[in-house]
């Protein structure tokens, strides 16, 4: 058989805590699994209701597969959720895990940056265009 080659800074487990930036698929899988377990439902039941294989849903929940929007919509519906609810939960968890960026400062107490006023635009004088002949060709 072949040998396993590990790349520097990478581990076989993509969900390892050393990862600075969480992957969308990892957090999405956590959200789907947490909801399923909170409802006390088994994987095969949700998979059947969503029209996907239990193996595939398991891989999505473990962050191994990127599910299409159609599959996500079906799984969300099987869990009694709207897709926007799932996306909102994933976004909330990603926000909690966001690392501070170097050179990026947030204002204390400000949730969003202050709006920037648009730069003034000088009026442009209308110009005269030369007449254009248009020919219609019959096919």
ChimeraX commands (.cxc) that place a marker at each C-alpha (Angstrom):
marker #1 position 0.00,0.00,0.00 radius 0.5
marker #1 position 1.00,3.64,-0.17 radius 0.5
marker #1 position 2.21,5.78,2.65 radius 0.5
marker #1 position 0.41,8.75,4.15 radius 0.5
marker #1 position 2.05,12.10,3.56 radius 0.5
marker #1 position 1.15,14.90,5.94 radius 0.5
marker #1 position 1.57,18.45,4.75 radius 0.5
marker #1 position 3.25,20.94,7.07 radius 0.5
marker #1 position 0.75,22.63,9.36 radius 0.5
marker #1 position -2.04,20.23,8.36 radius 0.5
marker #1 position -3.51,17.30,10.21 radius 0.5
marker #1 position -5.70,14.52,8.91 radius 0.5
marker #1 position -8.55,15.73,11.16 radius 0.5
marker #1 position -9.89,18.98,9.67 radius 0.5
marker #1 position -11.90,19.63,12.83 radius 0.5
marker #1 position -8.82,19.80,15.03 radius 0.5
marker #1 position -8.81,22.73,17.48 radius 0.5
marker #1 position -5.53,24.06,16.04 radius 0.5
marker #1 position -7.35,25.38,12.97 radius 0.5
marker #1 position -7.48,29.18,13.13 radius 0.5
marker #1 position -10.33,29.66,10.68 radius 0.5
marker #1 position -13.19,27.21,10.92 radius 0.5
marker #1 position -14.49,25.84,7.65 radius 0.5
marker #1 position -18.08,26.50,6.60 radius 0.5
marker #1 position -18.71,22.79,6.12 radius 0.5
marker #1 position -17.48,21.98,9.65 radius 0.5
marker #1 position -19.74,24.54,11.30 radius 0.5
marker #1 position -22.68,23.61,9.06 radius 0.5
marker #1 position -22.27,19.97,10.05 radius 0.5
marker #1 position -22.24,20.92,13.72 radius 0.5
marker #1 position -25.44,22.96,13.31 radius 0.5
marker #1 position -27.25,20.14,11.50 radius 0.5
marker #1 position -26.11,17.48,13.98 radius 0.5
marker #1 position -26.94,19.63,17.01 radius 0.5
marker #1 position -30.46,20.28,15.69 radius 0.5
marker #1 position -31.02,16.59,14.89 radius 0.5
marker #1 position -29.85,15.51,18.34 radius 0.5
marker #1 position -31.90,18.22,20.04 radius 0.5
marker #1 position -34.95,16.79,18.28 radius 0.5
marker #1 position -33.86,13.31,19.45 radius 0.5
marker #1 position -33.97,11.96,15.89 radius 0.5
marker #1 position -31.69,9.38,14.36 radius 0.5
marker #1 position -29.60,9.99,11.28 radius 0.5
marker #1 position -31.41,7.44,9.11 radius 0.5
marker #1 position -34.80,9.02,9.81 radius 0.5
marker #1 position -33.65,12.52,8.83 radius 0.5
marker #1 position -31.77,11.21,5.80 radius 0.5
marker #1 position -34.83,9.29,4.57 radius 0.5
marker #1 position -37.03,12.36,5.04 radius 0.5
marker #1 position -34.51,14.53,3.15 radius 0.5
marker #1 position -34.07,12.00,0.34 radius 0.5
marker #1 position -30.35,11.44,0.88 radius 0.5
marker #1 position -28.39,8.42,2.03 radius 0.5
marker #1 position -27.53,8.14,5.73 radius 0.5
marker #1 position -23.86,7.82,4.76 radius 0.5
marker #1 position -23.96,11.11,2.87 radius 0.5
marker #1 position -25.77,12.95,5.66 radius 0.5
marker #1 position -23.24,11.56,8.13 radius 0.5
marker #1 position -20.39,12.93,6.01 radius 0.5
marker #1 position -22.11,16.33,5.80 radius 0.5
marker #1 position -22.56,16.39,9.58 radius 0.5
marker #1 position -18.89,15.51,10.09 radius 0.5
marker #1 position -17.75,18.26,7.70 radius 0.5
marker #1 position -16.38,15.78,5.15 radius 0.5
marker #1 position -18.69,16.76,2.29 radius 0.5
marker #1 position -19.87,20.08,0.88 radius 0.5
marker #1 position -23.61,19.70,0.42 radius 0.5
marker #1 position -25.35,21.39,-2.51 radius 0.5
marker #1 position -28.00,24.00,-1.85 radius 0.5
marker #1 position -30.66,21.47,-2.88 radius 0.5
marker #1 position -29.42,18.94,-0.32 radius 0.5
marker #1 position -29.12,21.61,2.38 radius 0.5
marker #1 position -32.65,22.76,1.67 radius 0.5
marker #1 position -33.95,19.18,1.87 radius 0.5
marker #1 position -32.11,18.46,5.15 radius 0.5
marker #1 position -33.26,21.76,6.66 radius 0.5
marker #1 position -36.85,20.95,5.69 radius 0.5
marker #1 position -36.52,17.44,7.13 radius 0.5
marker #1 position -35.46,19.08,10.40 radius 0.5
marker #1 position -38.39,21.52,10.27 radius 0.5
marker #1 position -36.16,24.50,9.55 radius 0.5
marker #1 position -35.95,27.07,6.79 radius 0.5
marker #1 position -32.66,27.28,4.94 radius 0.5
marker #1 position -32.24,30.87,6.14 radius 0.5
marker #1 position -32.41,29.61,9.75 radius 0.5
marker #1 position -29.59,27.14,9.13 radius 0.5
marker #1 position -27.47,29.78,7.38 radius 0.5
marker #1 position -28.10,32.22,10.23 radius 0.5
marker #1 position -26.99,29.70,12.83 radius 0.5
marker #1 position -23.84,28.89,10.88 radius 0.5
marker #1 position -23.07,32.60,10.48 radius 0.5
marker #1 position -23.57,33.17,14.21 radius 0.5
marker #1 position -21.16,30.40,15.12 radius 0.5
marker #1 position -18.60,31.59,12.58 radius 0.5
marker #1 position -18.84,35.10,14.04 radius 0.5
marker #1 position -18.12,33.73,17.53 radius 0.5
marker #1 position -15.03,31.93,16.25 radius 0.5
marker #1 position -13.69,34.76,14.12 radius 0.5
marker #1 position -10.01,35.39,14.88 radius 0.5
marker #1 position -8.80,38.94,15.30 radius 0.5
marker #1 position -7.05,40.13,12.18 radius 0.5
marker #1 position -3.69,41.87,12.37 radius 0.5
marker #1 position -4.04,45.56,11.59 radius 0.5
marker #1 position -7.82,45.45,12.00 radius 0.5
marker #1 position -9.34,47.48,14.80 radius 0.5
marker #1 position -12.92,47.62,15.90 radius 0.5
marker #1 position -14.33,50.64,17.63 radius 0.5
marker #1 position -15.30,49.83,21.17 radius 0.5
marker #1 position -19.06,49.96,21.52 radius 0.5
marker #1 position -19.69,50.22,17.78 radius 0.5
marker #1 position -21.32,47.21,16.20 radius 0.5
marker #1 position -20.82,48.52,12.68 radius 0.5
marker #1 position -18.44,51.07,11.23 radius 0.5
marker #1 position -19.71,54.60,10.74 radius 0.5
marker #1 position -21.05,55.25,7.25 radius 0.5
marker #1 position -18.80,57.17,4.90 radius 0.5
marker #1 position -20.32,60.13,3.08 radius 0.5
marker #1 position -20.15,59.82,-0.69 radius 0.5
marker #1 position -17.65,62.03,-2.45 radius 0.5
marker #1 position -19.18,64.96,-4.32 radius 0.5
marker #1 position -19.54,64.41,-8.06 radius 0.5
marker #1 position -19.04,67.27,-10.50 radius 0.5
marker #1 position -21.87,67.66,-13.00 radius 0.5
marker #1 position -21.08,66.58,-16.52 radius 0.5
marker #1 position -22.22,68.73,-19.41 radius 0.5
marker #1 position -24.25,66.87,-22.02 radius 0.5
marker #1 position -22.49,66.27,-25.30 radius 0.5
marker #1 position -23.89,66.06,-28.80 radius 0.5
marker #1 position -23.45,62.80,-30.53 radius 0.5
marker #1 position -23.21,62.36,-34.24 radius 0.5
marker #1 position -26.27,60.76,-35.80 radius 0.5
marker #1 position -25.99,57.03,-36.24 radius 0.5
marker #1 position -27.53,55.11,-39.11 radius 0.5
marker #1 position -29.09,51.84,-38.14 radius 0.5
marker #1 position -29.61,49.12,-40.69 radius 0.5
marker #1 position -31.78,46.11,-40.06 radius 0.5
marker #1 position -30.78,43.07,-41.99 radius 0.5
marker #1 position -33.31,40.38,-42.70 radius 0.5
marker #1 position -32.08,36.88,-42.03 radius 0.5
marker link #1:1,2 radius 0.2
marker link #1:2,3 radius 0.2
marker link #1:3,4 radius 0.2
marker link #1:4,5 radius 0.2
marker link #1:5,6 radius 0.2
marker link #1:6,7 radius 0.2
marker link #1:7,8 radius 0.2
marker link #1:8,9 radius 0.2
marker link #1:9,10 radius 0.2
marker link #1:10,11 radius 0.2
marker link #1:11,12 radius 0.2
marker link #1:12,13 radius 0.2
marker link #1:13,14 radius 0.2
marker link #1:14,15 radius 0.2
marker link #1:15,16 radius 0.2
marker link #1:16,17 radius 0.2
marker link #1:17,18 radius 0.2
marker link #1:18,19 radius 0.2
marker link #1:19,20 radius 0.2
marker link #1:20,21 radius 0.2
marker link #1:21,22 radius 0.2
marker link #1:22,23 radius 0.2
marker link #1:23,24 radius 0.2
marker link #1:24,25 radius 0.2
marker link #1:25,26 radius 0.2
marker link #1:26,27 radius 0.2
marker link #1:27,28 radius 0.2
marker link #1:28,29 radius 0.2
marker link #1:29,30 radius 0.2
marker link #1:30,31 radius 0.2
marker link #1:31,32 radius 0.2
marker link #1:32,33 radius 0.2
marker link #1:33,34 radius 0.2
marker link #1:34,35 radius 0.2
marker link #1:35,36 radius 0.2
marker link #1:36,37 radius 0.2
marker link #1:37,38 radius 0.2
marker link #1:38,39 radius 0.2
marker link #1:39,40 radius 0.2
marker link #1:40,41 radius 0.2
marker link #1:41,42 radius 0.2
marker link #1:42,43 radius 0.2
marker link #1:43,44 radius 0.2
marker link #1:44,45 radius 0.2
marker link #1:45,46 radius 0.2
marker link #1:46,47 radius 0.2
marker link #1:47,48 radius 0.2
marker link #1:48,49 radius 0.2
marker link #1:49,50 radius 0.2
marker link #1:50,51 radius 0.2
marker link #1:51,52 radius 0.2
marker link #1:52,53 radius 0.2
marker link #1:53,54 radius 0.2
marker link #1:54,55 radius 0.2
marker link #1:55,56 radius 0.2
marker link #1:56,57 radius 0.2
marker link #1:57,58 radius 0.2
marker link #1:58,59 radius 0.2
marker link #1:59,60 radius 0.2
marker link #1:60,61 radius 0.2
marker link #1:61,62 radius 0.2
marker link #1:62,63 radius 0.2
marker link #1:63,64 radius 0.2
marker link #1:64,65 radius 0.2
marker link #1:65,66 radius 0.2
marker link #1:66,67 radius 0.2
marker link #1:67,68 radius 0.2
marker link #1:68,69 radius 0.2
marker link #1:69,70 radius 0.2
marker link #1:70,71 radius 0.2
marker link #1:71,72 radius 0.2
marker link #1:72,73 radius 0.2
marker link #1:73,74 radius 0.2
marker link #1:74,75 radius 0.2
marker link #1:75,76 radius 0.2
marker link #1:76,77 radius 0.2
marker link #1:77,78 radius 0.2
marker link #1:78,79 radius 0.2
marker link #1:79,80 radius 0.2
marker link #1:80,81 radius 0.2
marker link #1:81,82 radius 0.2
marker link #1:82,83 radius 0.2
marker link #1:83,84 radius 0.2
marker link #1:84,85 radius 0.2
marker link #1:85,86 radius 0.2
marker link #1:86,87 radius 0.2
marker link #1:87,88 radius 0.2
marker link #1:88,89 radius 0.2
marker link #1:89,90 radius 0.2
marker link #1:90,91 radius 0.2
marker link #1:91,92 radius 0.2
marker link #1:92,93 radius 0.2
marker link #1:93,94 radius 0.2
marker link #1:94,95 radius 0.2
marker link #1:95,96 radius 0.2
marker link #1:96,97 radius 0.2
marker link #1:97,98 radius 0.2
marker link #1:98,99 radius 0.2
marker link #1:99,100 radius 0.2
marker link #1:100,101 radius 0.2
marker link #1:101,102 radius 0.2
marker link #1:102,103 radius 0.2
marker link #1:103,104 radius 0.2
marker link #1:104,105 radius 0.2
marker link #1:105,106 radius 0.2
marker link #1:106,107 radius 0.2
marker link #1:107,108 radius 0.2
marker link #1:108,109 radius 0.2
marker link #1:109,110 radius 0.2
marker link #1:110,111 radius 0.2
marker link #1:111,112 radius 0.2
marker link #1:112,113 radius 0.2
marker link #1:113,114 radius 0.2
marker link #1:114,115 radius 0.2
marker link #1:115,116 radius 0.2
marker link #1:116,117 radius 0.2
marker link #1:117,118 radius 0.2
marker link #1:118,119 radius 0.2
marker link #1:119,120 radius 0.2
marker link #1:120,121 radius 0.2
marker link #1:121,122 radius 0.2
marker link #1:122,123 radius 0.2
marker link #1:123,124 radius 0.2
marker link #1:124,125 radius 0.2
marker link #1:125,126 radius 0.2
marker link #1:126,127 radius 0.2
marker link #1:127,128 radius 0.2
marker link #1:128,129 radius 0.2
marker link #1:129,130 radius 0.2
marker link #1:130,131 radius 0.2
marker link #1:131,132 radius 0.2
marker link #1:132,133 radius 0.2
marker link #1:133,134 radius 0.2
marker link #1:134,135 radius 0.2
marker link #1:135,136 radius 0.2
marker link #1:136,137 radius 0.2
marker link #1:137,138 radius 0.2
marker link #1:138,139 radius 0.2
view
